[in-house]
């Protein structure tokens, strides 16, 4: 996965966490619309990206919700990947 796709995953995960907090009924549809609008991406491409990366987005959103600092977020991501703790 290239760096641009990784950045989109992180942005999408932040949007997903925000949608969950706001109790949005269809967070993946909202995220697809936002991605299309703010990343200048065709809607179909944005929705395919969101749906094909749904598990990664949910995992990263968990890391966001359970972190209080960038360092903690990085540690949570390592936990998701199965890396040993430092």
Steps between C-alpha positions, in 0.01 A plus 500: 500500500643836404529803728200676345277202571632481858420868551149444369458207738598713798269783392218253445555343841483842666174570315365161605585564865328839477194343335480239777522768767224696326294180459471545123267235356707415189860599578656328198273687259582830672871420487478420129330833431755690709792323336363579155440864590818581687747281311367595156423138423212356296223382733507143371876479557463640854225253589700207362803613701295529820323167459810307395690632803216475751683274749817713491293814556317344794830386651663840463191671642534274806862616532391866481230453765740323735790744474569828672812595305669433166737264680213301646335486158821364350517236775137398438571463127797278583272291721259462209780383274621254760836667555663446837472788745808713552 
